[in-house]
């Protein structure tokens, strides 16, 4: 399932998280879904949104792959509290070193904080020669990405 954000909104505004949680529940109830193998991934703002959705519903996912999305937290919640909601979720963050739209250093810092402070399972990939648009094409063509996802169950 690949939902698209409502124009003019972000993945963390208003009731978007409730809508996505409801959509996931409906799909799981309606179709033959192995609930222990539901994976979350997103690119750019979808990468940010995937971090956020994983903190709202960490129990729904086996693993998260964020591509060119640095992570997100609110001023109402500390970064540690925000990230530690995902402590039982495997997270792979992928970024291009030449990305001039989203910040690879922030993505890596959030991933390291999840691993260090929360003892979460984390994996980091930085493609040295990729920018914002090339990174998803390289990442999603890599069979290792899908092998890694399938190694994780809820």
C-alpha positions as CSV (number, residue, x, y, z in Angstrom):
1,X,0.0,0.0,0.0
2,X,1.4,3.4,-1.0
3,X,-0.7,6.2,0.4
4,X,0.0,9.7,-0.8
5,X,-0.2,12.6,1.5
6,X,-3.1,15.0,1.2
7,X,-2.0,18.1,-0.8
8,X,-0.9,20.9,1.6
9,X,-0.5,18.5,4.5
10,X,2.4,16.5,6.0
11,X,2.4,12.9,7.3
12,X,2.3,14.2,10.9
13,X,-0.4,16.9,10.6
14,X,-3.9,16.8,11.9
15,X,-5.5,13.3,11.9
16,X,-3.2,11.8,9.3
17,X,-1.8,9.2,11.7
18,X,-5.2,8.1,12.8
19,X,-6.3,7.8,9.1
20,X,-3.2,5.7,8.3
21,X,-3.6,3.5,11.3
22,X,-7.3,2.9,10.3
23,X,-6.2,2.2,6.7
24,X,-3.7,-0.4,7.9
25,X,-6.2,-2.0,10.2
26,X,-8.8,-2.2,7.3
27,X,-6.3,-3.7,4.9
28,X,-5.1,-6.3,7.5
29,X,-8.7,-7.3,8.2
30,X,-9.8,-7.4,4.6
31,X,-6.9,-9.0,2.8
32,X,-4.6,-11.9,3.4
33,X,-1.9,-10.1,5.3
34,X,0.7,-11.7,7.5
35,X,0.5,-9.3,10.4
36,X,3.9,-10.4,11.6
37,X,5.4,-9.2,8.3
38,X,4.2,-5.7,7.8
39,X,7.0,-3.4,6.7
40,X,7.0,0.4,6.6
41,X,9.1,2.4,4.1
42,X,9.0,5.9,2.7
43,X,11.1,8.4,0.7
44,X,11.7,12.1,1.4
45,X,8.6,13.4,3.3
46,X,7.4,9.8,3.2
47,X,10.7,8.9,5.0
48,X,10.0,11.4,7.6
49,X,6.4,10.2,7.8
50,X,7.5,6.6,8.2
51,X,9.6,7.5,11.3
52,X,6.5,9.3,12.7
53,X,4.1,6.5,11.9
54,X,6.4,4.0,13.5
55,X,6.4,6.0,16.8
56,X,2.7,6.1,16.8
57,X,2.1,2.4,16.0
58,X,5.4,0.6,16.6
59,X,3.5,-2.6,17.3
60,X,2.1,-2.8,13.8
61,X,5.4,-3.1,11.9
62,X,8.2,-5.7,11.7
63,X,10.7,-3.2,10.3
64,X,11.1,0.3,9.0
65,X,13.2,1.6,6.0
66,X,13.5,5.3,5.7
67,X,15.1,6.7,2.5
68,X,16.1,10.3,2.3
69,X,14.0,11.1,5.4
70,X,15.8,12.4,8.5
71,X,13.3,11.5,11.1
72,X,10.9,13.7,13.0
73,X,9.9,14.5,16.5
74,X,7.7,17.1,18.1
75,X,8.6,19.8,20.6
76,X,6.2,18.1,23.0
77,X,8.3,15.0,23.2
78,X,12.0,14.6,23.8
79,X,14.0,13.0,21.0
80,X,14.9,10.1,23.3
81,X,11.3,9.5,24.3
82,X,10.1,9.8,20.7
83,X,12.8,7.4,19.3
84,X,12.5,4.9,22.2
85,X,8.9,4.1,21.1
86,X,10.6,2.2,18.3
87,X,13.1,0.3,20.4
88,X,11.6,-3.1,19.4
89,X,11.4,-2.2,15.7
90,X,14.4,-2.8,13.3
91,X,15.2,0.5,11.5
92,X,17.3,0.9,8.4
93,X,18.0,4.5,7.3
94,X,19.4,5.1,3.8
95,X,20.6,8.4,2.5
96,X,22.7,9.9,-0.2
97,X,25.8,11.9,0.8
98,X,25.1,14.4,-2.0
99,X,21.6,15.1,-0.8
100,X,21.0,18.8,-0.8
101,X,17.3,18.6,0.2
102,X,17.2,16.4,3.3
103,X,20.0,16.1,5.9
104,X,22.0,12.9,6.0
105,X,23.7,13.9,9.3
106,X,20.3,14.3,11.0
107,X,19.2,10.9,9.8
108,X,22.3,9.3,11.0
109,X,22.1,11.1,14.4
110,X,18.5,9.9,14.9
111,X,19.4,6.4,14.0
112,X,22.4,6.4,16.3
113,X,20.3,7.8,19.1
114,X,17.8,5.0,18.6
115,X,20.6,2.4,18.7
116,X,22.5,3.9,21.6
117,X,19.8,5.4,23.9
118,X,17.1,2.9,23.2
119,X,19.1,-0.2,22.3
120,X,17.1,-0.5,19.1
121,X,18.3,-2.5,16.1
122,X,19.6,-0.1,13.5
123,X,21.4,-0.1,10.2
124,X,22.8,2.9,8.3
125,X,23.7,3.2,4.7
126,X,25.1,6.3,3.1
127,X,25.6,6.2,-0.7
128,X,28.6,8.5,-1.3
129,X,27.7,9.4,-4.9
130,X,24.0,9.7,-4.7
131,X,21.8,12.8,-4.2
132,X,18.2,13.1,-3.1
133,X,16.6,11.6,-6.2
134,X,19.1,8.9,-7.0
135,X,19.1,7.3,-3.5
136,X,15.6,5.7,-3.7
137,X,16.3,4.2,-7.1
138,X,19.5,2.6,-5.8
139,X,18.0,1.4,-2.5
140,X,14.8,-0.1,-3.9
141,X,16.8,-2.0,-6.6
142,X,19.0,-3.6,-4.0
143,X,17.9,-7.2,-3.2
144,X,19.6,-6.9,0.2
145,X,16.9,-4.4,1.2
146,X,14.2,-7.0,0.8
147,X,16.2,-9.8,2.3
148,X,16.8,-7.6,5.4
149,X,13.1,-6.8,5.7
150,X,12.1,-10.5,5.5
151,X,14.5,-11.3,8.2
152,X,12.3,-9.4,10.6
153,X,9.0,-10.4,12.0
154,X,6.8,-8.8,14.7
